[in-house]
Amino acid sequence: MAEVYDPHEHVFVLVKLPKNAVLIDEEAPVGMWRDLFEIVLHTGNRVWVRGTYMHVDSIYDAVQVGDCKSKGYDDEGNCILSVPAEWCSYYSEAEAENIARLMAADLELLSYAR
């Protein structure tokens, strides 16, 4: 994990929403932000990541990137989101793979607890 982006190493981020993040929709599930996001572009102050329609309009400072000519979604509702770089911690592909395995194991254990 790194707090500073290295374009030669980092391909994924975890987004940590600040406690003072302004919710646009109070009923939006904030838990959907607790996932790995693939980096599309790092612009210095902002990180563009692959997201879905569910992320759009949930947090004030996380915005959808578009070209003003289309809605900006593919057929499955995927889109590009721009989030503040200070919300991100950066991971290599190997690190992200390990995190994804741990998240899957946690979900599996939680399913047994129900």
C-alpha positions in Angstrom: 0.0 0.0 0.0 1.1 3.5 -0.7 -0.2 7.0 -0.1 1.7 8.4 -3.1 0.9 7.3 -6.6 3.6 5.6 -8.7 2.4 5.2 -12.3 4.7 2.3 -12.9 3.5 0.3 -9.9 -0.1 1.2 -8.9 -3.1 0.1 -10.9 -5.8 0.0 -8.1 -7.0 2.2 -5.3 -9.1 1.8 -2.2 -11.2 4.9 -1.6 -11.5 6.0 2.0 -14.3 8.5 2.3 -13.6 11.2 4.9 -15.9 11.4 7.9 -17.1 14.8 6.6 -17.9 13.5 3.1 -21.1 15.2 2.0 -23.7 12.6 0.9 -25.9 13.8 -2.0 -28.4 11.0 -1.4 -28.7 10.2 2.4 -30.0 6.8 1.6 -27.0 5.9 -0.7 -25.2 2.8 0.5 -21.7 4.2 1.5 -20.5 0.6 1.8 -20.3 0.4 -2.0 -17.2 2.6 -1.8 -15.4 -0.2 0.2 -14.1 -1.9 -2.8 -11.0 -1.9 -5.1 -11.3 0.5 -8.0 -9.1 0.2 -11.1 -7.2 3.4 -11.9 -8.1 4.8 -15.4 -6.2 8.1 -15.0 -4.4 10.0 -12.3 -4.5 13.7 -12.9 -2.6 14.8 -9.8 -5.4 16.1 -7.6 -8.0 13.7 -8.9 -8.1 10.0 -9.6 -10.3 8.6 -12.3 -11.6 5.1 -11.5 -14.0 2.6 -13.0 -17.3 2.7 -11.2 -21.0 2.1 -11.7 -24.2 4.0 -11.9 -24.7 3.3 -8.2 -21.7 5.5 -7.3 -22.9 8.5 -9.3 -24.6 11.1 -7.2 -23.9 9.4 -3.9 -21.0 11.5 -2.6 -20.7 15.2 -3.4 -17.0 15.3 -4.4 -17.1 12.0 -6.4 -18.2 13.0 -9.9 -18.9 11.2 -13.1 -16.6 11.9 -16.0 -18.3 12.4 -19.3 -17.9 13.9 -22.8 -21.1 15.9 -22.9 -22.3 13.9 -25.9 -23.6 10.8 -24.1 -24.8 9.6 -20.7 -21.3 8.1 -20.1 -22.5 4.6 -19.2 -21.9 1.3 -21.0 -24.6 -1.3 -21.4 -24.1 -2.6 -17.9 -24.1 0.8 -16.1 -20.4 1.2 -15.7 -18.9 4.6 -15.9 -15.8 6.6 -15.0 -15.7 8.5 -11.7 -13.3 11.2 -10.5 -12.4 11.2 -6.8 -10.0 13.4 -4.8 -6.5 11.9 -4.7 -6.3 12.4 -0.9 -9.1 9.8 -0.5 -7.0 7.1 -2.2 -4.5 4.6 -1.1 -2.7 2.9 -4.0 -2.0 -0.8 -4.7 -0.1 -2.9 -7.2 -1.9 -5.6 -9.1 -0.5 -8.3 -6.7 -1.5 -6.4 -3.6 -5.0 -5.8 -5.1 -5.3 -9.5 -5.8 -4.5 -10.3 -2.2 -7.0 -7.7 -0.9 -9.7 -9.1 -3.2 -9.1 -12.6 -1.8 -9.4 -11.4 1.7 -12.6 -9.5 0.9 -14.1 -12.6 -0.7 -13.1 -14.7 2.4 -14.7 -12.1 4.7 -17.9 -12.3 2.7 -17.9 -16.1 2.8 -17.4 -16.1 6.6 -20.2 -13.5 7.1 -22.5 -15.7 5.0 -22.0 -18.5 7.5 -22.8 -16.2 10.4 -26.3 -15.5 9.1 
